[in-house]
């Protein structure tokens, strides 16, 4: 890195598909977490982004620009490019400054997939031959973007892949019009030749499989079931404010879990199976879903989760919604501490707190205590304090009961 010949890209910390969530807050948190880790370990702050599996659409691009990045990589797919070439710099749709670089998947796959394929008409692929292909390719920049596993795992050392990689730089530099550059150097040197439009709805692209879309992770009912179970736990996990629960939930987001559930056949299916530790996609689904159900039960016990959330209003009507919501008894305490006191008075007067606790949390004891407060003459901060005191005491008692019960197993 000190040579200036390489550039570190940022990613999602948990290699997740959080960029596909309708609410991008978790995606943003993971991007920032990865950036902080890069800065801590490597002493650099990346300015170029590569999303998990090169997942890309307009919404993702807007988020990445808002986070201050100069550029982002995406797959150079024909369904987006049309007659255009991937070997140029492009602008992201409706973004002022974000630049898009395209992975040249054909030239990349010549190394990544076909290098050791003896059936390939171009086998064996030598460094000088490949450099000549690059020299004959039109455009400003050719982005060769293989996996690290290409060099030693996908292609074993015996295939000559390491020798190929060792000699490739010198063969490239034999051509006067070829040189190597970092992504930031490329977008600083060349202006965009056009705009890239990738709609979020049914338009997302990636570098996976023949479809090069999101179907590698969200292409069948099992994947959607797991994805839905995962996403609906987010408000509960965030309300818990428990670092261990948050960390575990984020491990469940790793894209590999969904990748192993891929059921389409053919060559893409073989690739998915090659990487999977499971005998079948169904086995992968059963294992992952069983674990996430177990996690959900532990989460609900730890936070005392309601069947429905409590939404805080200052008066009747959607225009009076405060934006504050509580799914758990723990989250309810925090909401009472921070929400506008007008909302506290409004719901207390109507008996909403006791009703929610009774029917959604199914805690009749606490409901009776809250009902008693609702008919009292308490107002303002004194009312808030009384409610918090009662709920906190109940939460501590129930939490202790849960901990005692868990010790029995």
N, C-alpha and C positions, 0 to 999 in steps of 0.2 A: 504493500500500500504506500510505503514511503517513496517509491519510485514515481508515483503519479500515473502509473500505467494501468491501474485497476480502480474501479469505483464500486463501493458497496451500495447495494440497493436495499430499500426497506420492504417489509412484508407484514403480514399479520402474525402476531406472536405465536398463536396456537395453530398456524397453518389451517385456518378455518374457512368456512363458506359464509362467514358473518356479513360479507359484502352483499349477499343476496337477501338479507333480512329487509323487510319493508322499513323498519326503523334502523337507521344506520349508526345509532349511538354505540352499540357494542363493537361494531366494525371500527369505529373511530378510536375507541378505547384500546383495542388490540393493536392498531397501527401505532398509536402513541407509546404503548408498552414496549413494542419491538424497537421503536426508535430510541427509547430510553436505554434499553439493553445494549443496543449498538453503541451508543455514546459511552455507556459505562465500561463496556468490555474493549471496544476498539478505538474509543476517543474520537469518533466521527459522527456527524449528524447527516444521514442520507438525504439527498434532495431529489432522488429518482425512485419511483415506486414500481414494484412488480407484485401484483396481487396473487393470491393463492391460485395455482393452476392457470395463471394468466386470465382469470375471470375478468371480463370487462363489459361495461355498458355505460351509457351517458350518466346515469345516477352515480355510479362509482367514480367516474371521472370528475364530476362536480365536487364530490367529497374530498378527493385527493387534491384538487386545486385549492379548495378552502383550507386544507391543512398546510398549504404552502409549498407543495412539491412543484418542481419544474417540469417533470415529465413522468410518463407511465408507459410500460410495455403492454402490448396486446398481440394476439395472434394475427398474422397477415392472411386472413381468410378471404376467399373470393366473394362470398356472399355479402361481405361488407365493402370490399374494395372494388368489386365489379371489374372493369378493365384497367383499373389503376394498379400500380406496382407497390409492393411492400417496402421497396428500397428507397423510400423518401421520408421526410419528416411531415407529420400531419398535425392539425389542430383538433382538439376535442370539441365537439359540438357545444355551443353556448358557453365555452370557457374562454376567458380572456388571454391567459398565459400558459395554460397547460399544453405541453407538446406530447404527441403520441409517436412512439417508435414501434414498428412492426417486426415481429419475429418472422424471418424467412423460413417457413417450416419445411419447404422442399429441400433446400440446401442443408438445413439443420438435420433433417431426417436421413439424409444421405450418410451422415456420420452416426446419428443416434440409433437408427433402425437397420440401415442397409450395409453398414461397414463390413460386417463379417458374413453377410449373406452370399453364399457361393452361387446361388441361383441368379443373382443380380448381374445384369449384362455389363455393369461397370466394375464388377469385382475383378481384381483387388483394387481398392481405392488407395492411391498413394498421395502423399502430401503435394507433390508437384502437379499431379492431375487436378486435385481439388483447387489448388491455387489458380490454375488456369481457368477453371470454371468461374471462380470469383472474378478474375480479370475480365472475363467475357460478359459479366452480368452488368446490366445497365442500372443506373441510379446513383444517389448520393451516399447511401449507407446500406450495408448488408448485415443484418443482425443475425448472427449465428448463436443459437440459444439452446444448447442441449442440457440434459441433466448431468449432475456430477457423476451419477452412477454409470453413465456412458463409458467412462474411462476406467475399466477394471471389473465392472459387474455385469452390465449389459453385454459388453464385449470384453472377454477375458484378455489378460496380457498376451496370451499366446496368439491372439489374432493380429497382433501388431499395432493395436490401438495406441499404446504409449509411444511407440516409435513414430507413428503418424503425427501425434500431437507434438512431439519433440521437434520434428523437422518442419512442421507447418509454418511457424513464424518466418523462418528464413526463406521459405519458398514464396510466401506472400510478398515479402519485401524485395524480391527480385523484380517485381513489376513496379515501374515508376509511379503509376497512377493509383497504386494500392497502399494504404497505410491503416494502422489500427488506432482507434479512438474510444474514449469512454462515452457513455450515453450523454452526459452533460456537455462534453466537448462537441458532440454531434449537433445537439439542439441549439447550442450557442453559435455554431458556424452556419447552419442552414435554416432558412425560413420555411414555414409550412407551405406545401404545394396544394393543399386542399383541406377540407374538413371531414372528420370521421363521425358518422351518425350511427349509433348503436342503441336502439330503444331498449329500455329496461324490460318491457313486457314482450316476451317471446323473441328477444333479440340478442340476449347475452351470449358472448362468445368466450371460448377458452381454448386451450391447446390440446384438449383430451379427445381421443377417439376420432372416428371419421366425421362425426357430426360437428365437432369442435364447438360445442355449446355447453349448457349446464346439465345435460341429460346424464352425464357420467355420475352425477351425484343426486340429481332429482329427476330421474327418468322412469321410475316405477312406483307402485303403491307402497312397497316396503320403505323405500328411501323417503317418500313424502311422510309416511307415518312417523318415522324416526325424527325427521326434520321438524315436524309439527310438535311432537312431544318435547323436543329440545327447546324450541322457541317459546313455548307457552310457560316454561319454567323461569324465563328471564326475570319477570317482575318479582317473583318470589325470591330468587337468588339475590337480586339487587337489594331488596328490602331487608334481607337477613343481615347484610353488612358483616358477613363472616368470610374472611379471606380464604379459609380452607374450602368452604362450600363453593365459593366463586371459582377457585382454581380447579376444583373437580368438574364443575359444570363446563368450564372452558375446555377441559380435556375431551369432554364428550363432543365438542364442536369440531375437532380435527377432521379434516375432509376425508381421511382414509376410511373412517367408519362407514360413511355413505358410499365410498368408492367400492368397498368390498361387497356391497349389496347389489351391484350392477348385474342385470340378468340377460342383457342382449348377448347374442352369440357372435360367431365369426372371429376375426382377428382381434377386434377390440375386447371381446369377452375373454380371449386367451391372455391378453395383457393384464386385465383386471385380476384374473385368476392367478397369474404368475406372482403378483405382489401380495395376494391375500393369504393369510395364515389359516383360513377356514376352508373346509371341504366344499362348501357351496355358499351362494349368496344368502340362502335361507338360514344357514348356520350363523352367518355373520349378523343377520338381522335379529335372530333370537338372542344371541349373546349380547348384542348392544342394547336391545330393547329391555331385556331382563335387568341389565345393570342400571339403565336409566330409570326404570320403574322403582328399583330399590333405592336409588339416589333420591327420587322424588318423595318416597315415603319418609326417608330420613330428613329431608328438607322440610316437609310439612310438619313433622314432629318437632323439629328444632325451632320453627318459626310460628307454630300454631296457626296454620293457614285456614282461611275461610273458603266457603264454596264460591262466593262472589265478592268482588272488591267493594270497598266503601268509597264513594266519590263525594268530595266535599264541595258544597255550594254555599254561597252567601245568601241566596234567595231562590225562589222558583224560577226556572228558565235556564236554557243552555248557556245564555250569555253570562250567567252568574257562576258558572263552573270555575273553580279556582285552579284547576289543573293538578290538584293534589289527590292522590288515590292510595288506598291501603288494601293490600291483599292479606296481610297477616296481622296478628295481634301485636307483634313487635313493630311492624310498620305503622300500625294504628297509633301507637304511642308516639312515634316520631312525628307523624302527621299532626297529632294534637299539639305537639310542642311548637310547630312551625307555621301551621295554617293561620290565615286571617281569623282573628277572634270573632268576627261577625259570622263566619261559617260555624264556629263552635256553638255560638248562641242559637243560630238558626236550626241546626240539627238537634240540639239538646231540647229546645222548645217543642219540637215536633215528635220527640221520642225516637228519632232515627237511630241513635247510637244503641239503645237497648234492643231495638228490633233487629238490627244487623247482627249484634252479638248473639241474640237468641236463635235466629233462624239461619244465619250463614255460618257463624262460629259454633252454634249449638251449645252455648254455655249459658244455661239458665241462671246459674248463681251470679255470674257477673252481670247478666242482663237485669236482674232484680236490683242490684246495686246502682246501675246506671239509670234505671227507671226512677229510683228514689232521688237521684240528683236532678233529674229532669223536672220534677215537681217542686224542687226547692227554689229559693229566691236568688240563688247565686247567679252572678252575671260577670262578664268581662274576664279579667285575668284570674279572679278567684274561682270562677267556674272552670276555666282551663286547668288550673292547679288541682282542683278537686277531682276532675276526670282522670288526669294523668296519674294521680296518686292511687286511685282505685284500680286502674288498669295495670299499672306497673306492679302492684302488689299481687294481682291475680296472675300476671305473666310469670313472675318469679316463682310462685307456688306451682304453677303448671309445669314450668321448665324443670323444676326439681323433681316433680313426679315422673316426667319423661326420662330424665337421667337415671333415676332409681330403677325404672322399668327396664331400660336398655341394659343395665348391668346384669339383669337376670338372664340375658341371652348370650 
